[in-house]
Amino acid sequence: MILNLLLSFLVGLIGANGVPHFVKGIMGQPHDVPWQKPARPHTNVIWGTVNFAIAYSLCFFVKFDRPAGYLLLVGMFVTGFALGRHWEK
């Protein structure tokens, strides 16, 4: 049960992290990745896709019931809030 909830949270964290990388990349704008600041757009498309693939792969290990779904949303919110705070500086 605890592992299921943790994995749900991670799916939300990792999946939401892929969004800004993928969007910035397809818009042709540079954006930071963990190993390069700033990274070229095609690097961000790849990194965003890798984030989506990891989140999708984790979904195979999650039984999505109501608490797991809520934690997925909490993970997305935490990532979104943290990234918003980081990039507003």
KEKE-3310 file (N, C-alpha, C; in steps of 0.2 Angstrom, whole numbers, plus 5000, padded with zeros to 4 digits):
npx = (5004:5009:5020:5014:5007:5018:5024:5014:5014:5027:5025:5017:5027:5038:5031:5026:5037:5042:5035:5038:5051:5048:5039:5046:5056:5050:5045:5057:5065:5079:5082:5085:5093:5097:5111:5116:5116:5111:5101:5100:5086:5082:5088:5080:5068:5071:5074:5062:5054:5060:5057:5043:5042:5048:5039:5027:5031:5032:5019:5014:5017:5008:4993:4979:4970:4958:4965:4978:4977:4975:4987:4995:4991:4995:5009:5011:5007:5016:5028:5025:5023:5035:5044:5038:5041:5055:5058:5053:5062)
npy = (4994:5007:5008:5008:5021:5029:5027:5032:5046:5048:5046:5057:5068:5066:5065:5078:5086:5083:5091:5106:5105:5098:5106:5119:5114:5110:5122:5128:5134:5138:5129:5124:5109:5095:5093:5103:5120:5134:5121:5115:5116:5103:5094:5096:5092:5078:5076:5079:5069:5058:5059:5058:5045:5037:5040:5035:5021:5018:5018:5005:4998:5003:5003:5011:5018:5028:5035:5034:5041:5054:5056:5056:5068:5077:5075:5081:5094:5098:5098:5107:5119:5120:5121:5133:5142:5142:5146:5159:5168)
npz = (5000:5004:4996:4984:4985:4986:4973:4965:4969:4964:4950:4947:4951:4942:4929:4928:4928:4916:4907:4906:4900:4888:4882:4881:4873:4861:4857:4853:4862:4873:4888:4905:4909:4920:4918:4910:4907:4899:4890:4873:4862:4856:4865:4876:4872:4871:4885:4891:4885:4890:4904:4903:4899:4909:4919:4914:4913:4927:4930:4927:4939:4948:4957:4953:4963:4972:4983:4978:4966:4970:4976:4965:4959:4969:4968:4956:4958:4968:4961:4950:4958:4964:4953:4947:4957:4957:4944:4944:4949)
capx = (5000:5014:5024:5009:5006:5024:5025:5009:5017:5033:5023:5016:5033:5042:5027:5025:5044:5043:5031:5042:5056:5046:5036:5051:5060:5046:5045:5063:5068:5083:5079:5090:5093:5102:5118:5118:5112:5104:5102:5097:5079:5082:5090:5075:5063:5073:5074:5055:5051:5063:5053:5037:5043:5049:5032:5023:5034:5030:5012:5013:5017:5003:4986:4977:4963:4957:4971:4984:4976:4976:4994:4998:4989:4999:5015:5011:5006:5023:5033:5023:5024:5043:5047:5036:5045:5062:5059:5051:5068)
capy = (5000:5012:5008:5010:5028:5032:5027:5037:5052:5049:5047:5065:5072:5065:5067:5085:5089:5083:5096:5112:5103:5096:5112:5123:5111:5110:5129:5130:5139:5134:5127:5120:5102:5094:5092:5108:5126:5131:5116:5116:5114:5096:5091:5097:5087:5072:5075:5079:5063:5053:5060:5055:5037:5035:5041:5030:5015:5017:5017:4998:4996:5007:5001:5018:5019:5035:5038:5035:5046:5060:5058:5058:5075:5081:5075:5086:5101:5099:5099:5113:5124:5121:5124:5140:5146:5142:5150:5166:5171)
capz = (5000:5005:4990:4978:4986:4984:4966:4962:4970:4959:4943:4947:4951:4936:4923:4928:4927:4909:4903:4904:4895:4882:4879:4879:4867:4854:4855:4850:4867:4877:4895:4909:4911:4926:4916:4905:4908:4897:4885:4867:4862:4855:4871:4881:4870:4873:4892:4893:4883:4895:4910:4902:4898:4916:4923:4911:4915:4934:4930:4927:4945:4952:4957:4953:4967:4974:4986:4973:4961:4974:4977:4959:4958:4974:4965:4950:4961:4971:4955:4947:4963:4965:4947:4947:4962:4954:4938:4944:4952)
cpx = (5004:5018:5020:5008:5012:5025:5020:5012:5023:5031:5021:5022:5036:5038:5027:5032:5045:5040:5035:5047:5054:5043:5041:5055:5056:5045:5051:5067:5073:5080:5084:5088:5098:5109:5121:5113:5115:5106:5098:5090:5078:5083:5084:5069:5065:5072:5066:5052:5054:5059:5046:5037:5044:5042:5027:5025:5032:5023:5010:5013:5012:4996:4982:4970:4963:4963:4977:4983:4977:4983:4998:4997:4994:5006:5016:5011:5013:5028:5031:5024:5032:5046:5045:5040:5052:5063:5057:5057:5072)
cpy = (5006:5013:5010:5018:5032:5032:5031:5044:5053:5050:5054:5069:5072:5067:5075:5089:5088:5088:5102:5110:5102:5102:5117:5121:5112:5118:5132:5135:5135:5134:5123:5113:5100:5094:5098:5114:5131:5126:5118:5113:5106:5092:5091:5092:5080:5071:5075:5072:5057:5053:5057:5047:5034:5035:5036:5023:5013:5016:5010:4995:4999:5004:5008:5017:5026:5038:5039:5040:5053:5062:5059:5066:5079:5081:5081:5093:5103:5101:5106:5119:5125:5124:5131:5144:5147:5147:5157:5171:5175)
cpz = (5000:4998:4984:4979:4984:4977:4963:4963:4965:4952:4942:4946:4944:4929:4923:4926:4919:4905:4901:4899:4888:4878:4876:4873:4861:4852:4853:4855:4871:4884:4898:4909:4916:4924:4912:4906:4904:4891:4879:4867:4861:4861:4876:4879:4872:4881:4894:4891:4888:4902:4909:4902:4905:4920:4920:4913:4923:4935:4930:4934:4950:4951:4958:4957:4969:4978:4982:4968:4964:4975:4971:4957:4963:4971:4960:4953:4964:4966:4952:4952:4963:4959:4946:4951:4959:4949:4938:4947:4946)
residu = (MET:ILE:LEU:ASN:LEU:LEU:LEU:SER:PHE:LEU:VAL:GLY:LEU:ILE:GLY:ALA:ASN:GLY:VAL:PRO:HIS:PHE:VAL:LYS:GLY:ILE:MET:GLY:GLN:PRO:HIS:ASP:VAL:PRO:TRP:GLN:LYS:PRO:ALA:ARG:PRO:HIS:THR:ASN:VAL:ILE:TRP:GLY:THR:VAL:ASN:PHE:ALA:ILE:ALA:TYR:SER:LEU:CYS:PHE:PHE:VAL:LYS:PHE:ASP:ARG:PRO:ALA:GLY:TYR:LEU:LEU:LEU:VAL:GLY:MET:PHE:VAL:THR:GLY:PHE:ALA:LEU:GLY:ARG:HIS:TRP:GLU:LYS)
# end
